[in-house]
Amino acid sequence: MDLNTESVKKILTKYKFRDVAIEELQKVSRLHPDVKVKHGTYTFSDSSQKDLLKLIGNIPVRYQGRLYNLPILLWLVDSFPFTPPICFLRPTSSMVIREGKHVDSKGRIHLPGLHSWDHPKSSVNGLLAEMIAKFEEEPPLASKSSGHGENPNDLLAYVSNLTVNEGGQQSDQAVKVSVIGGGDLGVAAVLSIMAKCSVDKLVLIDVSEGSTKGGTTDLEIFSLPKVEVSKDLSASAGSKVVIVTANAWSDDQSYVSVVQTNVDMYRGMISRLAQLSPNGVLLVASQPVDIMTHVAWRQSHLLPSQVIGVGCNLDSKRLSQIINISLLANNTERQAWVIGELSENKVAMWGNVGPGTDQLQTLTPVSNSTKPLMDRALEMLKGRGQRSWSVGLSIADITHSITTDQKKIHSVTTLAEGWGGIGSKVFLSLPCLLGENGSTRLAGVALSSEDESTLRESVASQINLFMQLTL
């Protein structure tokens, strides 16, 4: 791997963590000497372009006793290695992509390691090892002569002359969104999505829930364009986003019993929803959102990146607005994030945003100098409730980022294992990059002892509750 060519050196000067990036590339070169570093122009889904480095090579995959070389392409964004690579297969014209759990129809690769990327624990070498292991279980390529991928034995050997849209541009598929739950929140979500998002079809599925007050009947009476009301889960088939707002509250006094009622309701529908939209994103708004997102992930068998909750997106938006409008007298705009569980035990941090971009570059804990400002903002935030219409607007905000593949940052409920030293499979709200394939967590940061203690308390509380539930 030659890092000394003028073109590569020129691109590297634009990388925010140049020295760390070079060190990571040198490690790749030692373990995978055939992988080459090149430069090129990456086209994002919004048609914006950026000159980036890319790794091109092939990985050895053994399947049924035979060894195959699978060509891959890894784009390295300018915050690499603290942001994961954007990974693609590179099929020849005679090969076809076998769309599956880890590869979409455009050849983009999705792995748990990309979702939970946390450098320096995460590395390109580790990612390639995971890629090899997953592709040995489920080969991602086959020849066109094998019936469009029906025979995984007929895999691809490396060919140097490739014609491929390396930018991974978005396809012109119809955008369908489904909302599960006919209560106040479900109706609020539908109206907010119709106002915020550009969708071709929006399905509201009126499942039985204790809080339903007839809103779906009104939607049927007034017949909104592009909105279909149904009671059949199969109407959600092929959705890009499936939003679950249903709550099956019972009259039990025990909190655990109330949550168990929701878990029981999920058991009857989540796996079915995942089967109907296997490539979609499952967005959970049922309460308690941290627990129910965890339940949905386990019951759906989808990738962690495909299952998220509304989490602290609303609180984060409100907190930033309070700081920038109510507290800061100058023109400096600050991005603030609320993380952890959706409760009064809020943990806040700063986001450093690069000029002229909505991409969050780094997370910064609250320092002694900024703590008074943040504490005052959090105190003002306590007075704002979570009403159906406000949560509905937050749902629409998240849905818009997914359906338009915006790669925008939101604080959403996601698998927190590995973030900031969390060793348990719990779901907490963390800043994530959202797009059409779901979520990618931002790298963890060192928190103050007080904030770390609050997060640990949330983790312990969630584990304790989860152990009392019957999945």
C-alpha positions as semicolon CSV with decimal commas, in nm:
position;residue;x (nm);y (nm);z (nm)
1;M;0,000;0,000;0,000
2;D;0,164;0,319;-0,121
3;L;0,077;0,620;0,094
4;N;0,350;0,837;-0,054
5;T;0,205;0,916;-0,395
6;E;0,135;1,285;-0,442
7;S;-0,236;1,230;-0,505
8;V;-0,283;1,023;-0,187
9;K;-0,076;1,262;0,024
10;K;-0,283;1,555;-0,105
11;I;-0,611;1,389;-0,007
12;L;-0,472;1,290;0,333
13;T;-0,409;1,655;0,420
14;K;-0,787;1,703;0,421
15;Y;-0,845;1,426;0,677
16;K;-0,923;1,551;1,026
17;F;-0,725;1,274;1,199
18;R;-0,449;1,236;0,939
19;D;-0,185;1,070;1,157
20;V;-0,429;0,824;1,311
21;A;-0,568;0,744;0,966
22;I;-0,217;0,673;0,831
23;E;-0,146;0,444;1,126
24;E;-0,466;0,252;1,061
25;L;-0,387;0,216;0,689
26;Q;-0,039;0,086;0,771
27;K;-0,196;-0,184;0,988
28;V;-0,420;-0,284;0,697
29;S;-0,119;-0,300;0,466
30;R;0,069;-0,534;0,699
31;L;-0,218;-0,782;0,721
32;H;-0,360;-0,736;0,370
33;P;-0,068;-0,637;0,143
34;D;-0,275;-0,677;-0,173
35;V;-0,523;-0,409;-0,071
36;K;-0,449;-0,083;-0,253
37;V;-0,524;0,273;-0,148
38;K;-0,658;0,500;-0,421
39;H;-0,833;0,833;-0,437
40;G;-1,161;0,916;-0,601
41;T;-1,477;1,123;-0,584
42;Y;-1,757;0,979;-0,373
43;T;-2,115;1,077;-0,459
44;F;-2,349;1,095;-0,163
45;S;-2,723;1,025;-0,189
46;D;-2,799;1,398;-0,195
47;S;-2,575;1,429;-0,505
48;S;-2,303;1,615;-0,315
49;Q;-1,949;1,497;-0,386
50;K;-1,622;1,479;-0,196
51;D;-1,271;1,367;-0,282
52;L;-1,188;1,073;-0,055
53;L;-0,949;0,783;-0,019
54;K;-1,072;0,434;-0,096
55;L;-0,937;0,087;-0,033
56;I;-0,967;-0,155;-0,324
57;G;-0,886;-0,524;-0,306
58;N;-1,027;-0,867;-0,254
59;I;-1,091;-1,083;0,051
60;P;-1,050;-1,463;0,062
61;V;-1,376;-1,642;0,135
62;R;-1,391;-2,019;0,176
63;Y;-1,720;-2,185;0,086
64;Q;-1,780;-2,561;0,087
65;G;-1,409;-2,635;0,066
66;R;-1,332;-2,394;-0,219
67;L;-1,156;-2,057;-0,186
68;Y;-1,292;-1,752;-0,364
69;N;-1,165;-1,395;-0,388
70;L;-1,440;-1,138;-0,342
71;P;-1,362;-0,784;-0,467
72;I;-1,453;-0,507;-0,224
73;L;-1,438;-0,130;-0,208
74;L;-1,411;0,071;0,114
75;W;-1,460;0,448;0,100
76;L;-1,287;0,631;0,387
77;V;-1,469;0,949;0,492
78;D;-1,260;1,242;0,612
79;S;-1,323;1,165;0,980
80;F;-1,180;0,812;0,940
81;P;-1,091;0,609;1,146
82;F;-1,337;0,749;1,401
83;T;-1,613;0,707;1,143
84;P;-1,656;0,365;0,979
85;P;-1,581;0,303;0,610
86;I;-1,862;0,295;0,353
87;C;-1,833;-0,057;0,215
88;F;-1,938;-0,203;-0,120
89;L;-1,896;-0,523;-0,320
90;R;-1,755;-0,479;-0,672
91;P;-1,925;-0,734;-0,898
92;T;-1,821;-0,789;-1,258
93;S;-2,075;-0,750;-1,537
94;S;-2,120;-1,128;-1,539
95;M;-2,203;-1,147;-1,169
96;V;-2,515;-1,070;-0,971
97;I;-2,548;-0,954;-0,613
98;R;-2,730;-1,195;-0,385
99;E;-2,924;-0,951;-0,169
100;G;-2,935;-1,069;0,190
101;K;-2,893;-0,987;0,555
102;H;-2,555;-0,817;0,508
103;V;-2,570;-0,686;0,149
104;D;-2,837;-0,473;-0,017
105;S;-2,938;-0,469;-0,382
106;K;-2,679;-0,200;-0,465
107;G;-2,392;-0,400;-0,320
108;R;-2,353;-0,193;-0,005
109;I;-2,232;-0,399;0,287
110;H;-2,402;-0,381;0,628
111;L;-2,241;-0,551;0,927
112;P;-2,287;-0,528;1,304
113;G;-1,927;-0,404;1,326
114;L;-2,012;-0,102;1,110
115;H;-2,312;-0,015;1,324
116;S;-2,118;-0,039;1,652
117;W;-1,794;0,111;1,516
118;D;-1,588;0,257;1,801
119;H;-1,223;0,327;1,715
120;P;-0,969;0,223;1,841
121;K;-1,160;-0,089;1,949
122;S;-1,289;-0,112;1,593
123;S;-1,046;-0,139;1,302
124;V;-1,045;-0,207;0,929
125;N;-0,864;-0,537;0,988
126;G;-1,134;-0,641;1,233
127;L;-1,401;-0,532;0,987
128;L;-1,247;-0,739;0,706
129;A;-1,230;-1,041;0,936
130;E;-1,600;-1,000;1,018
131;M;-1,676;-0,958;0,647
132;I;-1,501;-1,285;0,564
133;A;-1,683;-1,471;0,842
134;K;-2,028;-1,343;0,739
135;F;-1,972;-1,404;0,368
136;E;-1,860;-1,760;0,435
137;E;-2,199;-1,815;0,600
138;E;-2,393;-1,639;0,324
139;P;-2,205;-1,580;-0,005
140;P;-2,305;-1,239;-0,145
141;L;-2,227;-1,291;-0,515
142;A;-2,306;-1,544;-0,787
143;S;-2,288;-1,563;-1,165
144;K;-2,586;-1,454;-1,375
145;S;-2,591;-1,795;-1,537
146;S;-2,683;-1,956;-1,206
147;G;-3,034;-1,820;-1,204
148;H;-2,975;-1,485;-1,039
149;G;-2,786;-1,610;-0,743
150;E;-2,973;-1,930;-0,663
151;N;-2,649;-2,130;-0,658
152;P;-2,400;-1,984;-0,409
153;N;-2,129;-2,227;-0,523
154;D;-2,081;-2,023;-0,838
155;L;-1,899;-1,732;-0,675
156;L;-1,696;-1,453;-0,822
157;A;-1,324;-1,461;-0,888
158;Y;-1,146;-1,129;-0,892
159;V;-1,150;-0,932;-1,217
160;S;-0,960;-0,608;-1,249
161;N;-1,174;-0,430;-1,510
162;L;-1,493;-0,342;-1,323
163;T;-1,781;-0,115;-1,411
164;V;-1,966;-0,011;-1,099
165;N;-2,136;0,297;-0,958
166;E;-1,899;0,343;-0,667
167;G;-2,102;0,630;-0,526
168;G;-2,386;0,400;-0,429
169;Q;-2,654;0,637;-0,556
170;Q;-3,007;0,597;-0,438
171;S;-3,249;0,398;-0,651
172;D;-3,585;0,528;-0,769
173;Q;-3,793;0,285;-0,564
174;A;-4,129;0,396;-0,431
175;V;-4,116;0,522;-0,073
176;K;-4,362;0,340;0,151
177;V;-4,395;0,400;0,525
178;S;-4,618;0,212;0,768
179;V;-4,739;0,318;1,112
180;I;-4,854;0,044;1,349
181;G;-5,100;0,166;1,610
182;G;-5,424;0,361;1,574
183;G;-5,407;0,565;1,895
184;D;-5,336;0,935;1,935
185;L;-4,964;0,889;1,871
186;G;-5,022;0,681;1,558
187;V;-5,252;0,943;1,409
188;A;-5,013;1,224;1,511
189;A;-4,728;1,037;1,342
190;V;-4,928;0,996;1,020
191;L;-5,020;1,366;1,002
192;S;-4,663;1,474;1,083
193;I;-4,512;1,242;0,822
194;M;-4,753;1,369;0,556
195;A;-4,645;1,725;0,637
196;K;-4,270;1,659;0,665
197;C;-4,189;1,370;0,432
198;S;-4,228;1,293;0,065
199;V;-4,380;0,943;0,057
200;D;-4,558;0,754;-0,216
201;K;-4,772;0,557;0,027
202;L;-4,841;0,581;0,400
203;V;-5,021;0,291;0,570
204;L;-5,179;0,320;0,916
205;I;-5,250;-0,021;1,063
206;D;-5,505;-0,002;1,342
207;V;-5,400;-0,278;1,580
208;S;-5,598;-0,322;1,899
209;E;-5,463;-0,105;2,181
210;G;-5,616;0,031;2,495
211;S;-5,550;0,395;2,409
212;T;-5,728;0,394;2,071
213;K;-5,985;0,677;2,052
214;G;-6,121;0,644;1,701
215;G;-5,866;0,858;1,517
216;T;-5,835;0,600;1,240
217;T;-6,208;0,627;1,171
218;D;-6,169;1,000;1,114
219;L;-5,879;0,936;0,873
220;E;-6,100;0,696;0,677
221;I;-6,386;0,947;0,671
222;F;-6,173;1,234;0,537
223;S;-5,969;1,012;0,302
224;L;-5,624;1,173;0,297
225;P;-5,423;1,133;-0,027
226;K;-5,165;0,853;-0,020
227;V;-5,292;0,732;0,322
228;E;-5,434;0,381;0,356
229;V;-5,599;0,261;0,678
230;S;-5,594;-0,112;0,742
231;K;-5,621;-0,370;1,020
232;D;-5,400;-0,623;0,841
233;L;-5,025;-0,629;0,911
234;S;-4,962;-0,757;0,558
235;A;-5,054;-0,409;0,430
236;S;-4,711;-0,295;0,557
237;A;-4,519;-0,522;0,316
238;G;-4,225;-0,355;0,142
239;S;-4,207;-0,054;0,372
240;K;-3,887;0,150;0,393
241;V;-3,975;0,246;0,751
242;V;-4,211;0,061;0,988
243;I;-4,307;0,275;1,289
244;V;-4,457;0,103;1,593
245;T;-4,656;0,341;1,814
246;A;-4,895;0,088;1,968
247;N;-4,922;0,056;2,346
248;A;-5,134;-0,221;2,499
249;W;-5,162;-0,074;2,847
250;S;-5,336;-0,292;3,106
251;D;-5,508;-0,208;3,435
252;D;-5,239;-0,383;3,639
253;Q;-5,080;-0,179;3,915
254;S;-4,734;-0,331;3,872
255;Y;-4,507;-0,145;3,630
256;V;-4,349;-0,474;3,525
257;S;-4,695;-0,613;3,445
258;V;-4,778;-0,307;3,236
259;V;-4,456;-0,341;3,036
260;Q;-4,514;-0,718;2,999
261;T;-4,847;-0,640;2,831
262;N;-4,662;-0,445;2,563
263;V;-4,406;-0,724;2,526
264;D;-4,688;-0,975;2,475
265;M;-4,843;-0,751;2,210
266;Y;-4,506;-0,724;2,031
267;R;-4,467;-1,102;2,031
268;G;-4,769;-1,129;1,806
269;M;-4,658;-0,882;1,542
270;I;-4,288;-0,779;1,537
271;S;-4,153;-1,095;1,372
272;R;-4,430;-1,070;1,111
273;L;-4,351;-0,704;1,039
274;A;-3,981;-0,790;0,995
275;Q;-4,066;-1,068;0,750
276;L;-4,287;-0,835;0,546
277;S;-4,020;-0,559;0,526
278;P;-3,683;-0,737;0,573
279;N;-3,482;-0,447;0,429
280;G;-3,672;-0,173;0,610
281;V;-3,595;0,014;0,931
282;L;-3,805;-0,060;1,239
283;L;-3,867;0,259;1,438
284;V;-4,010;0,200;1,786
285;A;-4,217;0,461;1,972
286;S;-4,396;0,231;2,219
287;Q;-4,318;0,286;2,587
288;P;-4,084;0,240;2,761
289;V;-3,895;0,300;2,438
290;D;-3,555;0,168;2,555
291;I;-3,700;-0,166;2,665
292;M;-3,941;-0,201;2,373
293;T;-3,668;-0,128;2,116
294;H;-3,460;-0,405;2,275
295;V;-3,760;-0,639;2,263
296;A;-3,827;-0,550;1,898
297;W;-3,465;-0,621;1,804
298;R;-3,471;-0,965;1,966
299;Q;-3,809;-1,060;1,821
300;S;-3,741;-0,927;1,470
301;H;-3,397;-1,092;1,421
302;L;-3,298;-0,786;1,217
303;L;-2,956;-0,621;1,231
304;P;-2,904;-0,374;1,517
305;S;-2,872;-0,097;1,259
306;Q;-3,227;-0,172;1,139
307;V;-3,399;-0,141;1,478
308;I;-3,405;0,198;1,651
309;G;-3,629;0,388;1,890
310;V;-3,739;0,752;1,896
311;G;-3,523;0,789;2,208
312;C;-3,397;1,137;2,297
313;N;-3,434;1,291;1,951
314;L;-3,705;1,530;2,073
315;D;-3,513;1,623;2,390
316;S;-3,195;1,685;2,188
317;K;-3,375;1,914;1,944
318;R;-3,536;2,104;2,231
319;L;-3,211;2,131;2,427
320;S;-3,023;2,279;2,129
321;Q;-3,308;2,524;2,070
322;I;-3,307;2,634;2,435
323;I;-2,932;2,692;2,431
324;N;-2,917;2,876;2,100
325;I;-3,236;3,084;2,126
326;S;-3,285;3,143;2,498
327;L;-2,939;3,135;2,655
328;L;-2,670;3,235;2,405
329;A;-2,654;3,605;2,335
330;N;-2,394;3,581;2,057
331;N;-2,430;3,432;1,711
332;T;-2,239;3,113;1,798
333;E;-2,457;2,810;1,736
334;R;-2,404;2,510;1,963
335;Q;-2,524;2,155;1,900
336;A;-2,627;1,970;2,216
337;W;-2,726;1,605;2,256
338;V;-2,923;1,419;2,519
339;I;-2,814;1,057;2,557
340;G;-2,898;0,758;2,776
341;E;-3,244;0,639;2,871
342;L;-3,560;0,840;2,813
343;S;-3,613;0,954;3,172
344;E;-3,534;1,239;3,408
345;N;-3,178;1,105;3,442
346;K;-3,056;1,295;3,139
347;V;-2,694;1,304;3,025
348;A;-2,599;1,584;2,788
349;M;-2,298;1,643;2,565
350;W;-2,182;1,880;2,297
351;G;-2,147;1,812;1,927
352;N;-1,883;1,988;1,719
353;V;-2,020;2,050;1,371
354;G;-1,794;2,133;1,079
355;P;-1,872;2,455;0,885
356;G;-2,123;2,421;0,603
357;T;-2,227;2,067;0,690
358;D;-2,489;1,889;0,896
359;Q;-2,248;1,604;0,958
360;L;-2,146;1,573;1,321
361;Q;-1,771;1,534;1,342
362;T;-1,698;1,476;1,711
363;L;-1,876;1,448;2,046
364;T;-1,746;1,642;2,344
365;P;-1,840;1,592;2,711
366;V;-1,961;1,890;2,912
367;S;-1,661;2,067;3,066
368;N;-1,643;2,265;3,389
369;S;-1,661;2,589;3,192
370;T;-1,976;2,490;2,999
371;K;-2,151;2,302;3,280
372;P;-2,342;2,606;3,417
373;L;-2,486;2,673;3,069
374;M;-2,583;2,310;3,016
375;D;-2,732;2,271;3,366
376;R;-2,950;2,577;3,313
377;A;-3,067;2,447;2,975
378;L;-3,149;2,105;3,121
379;E;-3,349;2,270;3,399
380;M;-3,552;2,460;3,139
381;L;-3,602;2,137;2,943
382;K;-3,771;1,970;3,242
383;G;-4,081;2,181;3,194
384;R;-4,156;2,043;2,850
385;G;-4,369;1,731;2,828
386;Q;-4,382;1,459;2,561
387;R;-4,725;1,499;2,403
388;S;-4,852;1,289;2,113
389;W;-4,816;1,570;1,859
390;S;-4,460;1,655;1,967
391;V;-4,350;1,291;1,957
392;G;-4,526;1,261;1,620
393;L;-4,316;1,549;1,486
394;S;-4,003;1,378;1,617
395;I;-4,103;1,054;1,445
396;A;-4,148;1,243;1,117
397;D;-3,806;1,407;1,161
398;I;-3,638;1,066;1,198
399;T;-3,841;0,913;0,916
400;H;-3,742;1,195;0,680
401;S;-3,371;1,132;0,741
402;I;-3,414;0,762;0,666
403;T;-3,635;0,785;0,358
404;T;-3,417;1,053;0,198
405;D;-3,090;0,885;0,303
406;Q;-2,975;1,214;0,456
407;K;-2,694;1,070;0,672
408;K;-2,809;1,313;0,941
409;I;-2,734;1,278;1,311
410;H;-3,014;1,199;1,559
411;S;-3,007;1,084;1,920
412;V;-3,207;0,762;1,884
413;T;-3,242;0,442;2,084
414;T;-2,987;0,190;1,960
415;L;-2,782;-0,107;2,078
416;A;-2,533;0,053;2,318
417;E;-2,305;-0,246;2,372
418;G;-1,943;-0,138;2,319
419;W;-2,015;0,236;2,337
420;G;-1,817;0,413;2,608
421;G;-1,722;0,085;2,772
422;I;-2,080;-0,048;2,805
423;G;-2,045;-0,426;2,811
424;S;-2,412;-0,531;2,820
425;K;-2,670;-0,573;2,546
426;V;-2,884;-0,275;2,638
427;F;-3,054;-0,011;2,426
428;L;-2,992;0,355;2,504
429;S;-3,028;0,678;2,313
430;L;-2,700;0,770;2,139
431;P;-2,608;1,002;1,850
432;C;-2,639;0,799;1,530
433;L;-2,600;0,869;1,160
434;L;-2,934;0,783;0,995
435;G;-2,991;0,683;0,633
436;E;-3,189;0,442;0,421
437;N;-3,008;0,141;0,570
438;G;-3,067;0,243;0,931
439;S;-2,827;0,373;1,192
440;T;-2,453;0,396;1,251
441;R;-2,343;0,502;1,598
442;L;-2,094;0,779;1,649
443;A;-1,780;0,687;1,842
444;G;-1,798;0,697;2,219
445;V;-1,624;0,959;2,431
446;A;-1,495;0,977;2,786
447;L;-1,767;1,121;3,012
448;S;-1,736;1,292;3,347
449;S;-1,759;1,062;3,649
450;E;-2,107;1,201;3,726
451;D;-2,242;1,140;3,375
452;E;-2,079;0,797;3,354
453;S;-2,240;0,704;3,686
454;T;-2,580;0,814;3,551
455;L;-2,537;0,598;3,240
456;R;-2,427;0,298;3,449
457;E;-2,735;0,344;3,667
458;S;-2,954;0,343;3,354
459;V;-2,785;0,026;3,228
460;A;-2,833;-0,152;3,561
461;S;-3,197;-0,040;3,585
462;Q;-3,271;-0,162;3,233
463;I;-3,105;-0,499;3,291
464;N;-3,302;-0,544;3,614
465;L;-3,634;-0,472;3,439
466;F;-3,549;-0,684;3,136
467;M;-3,475;-0,987;3,354
468;Q;-3,828;-0,968;3,498
469;L;-3,993;-0,983;3,155
470;T;-4,098;-1,292;2,962
471;L;-4,001;-1,254;2,597
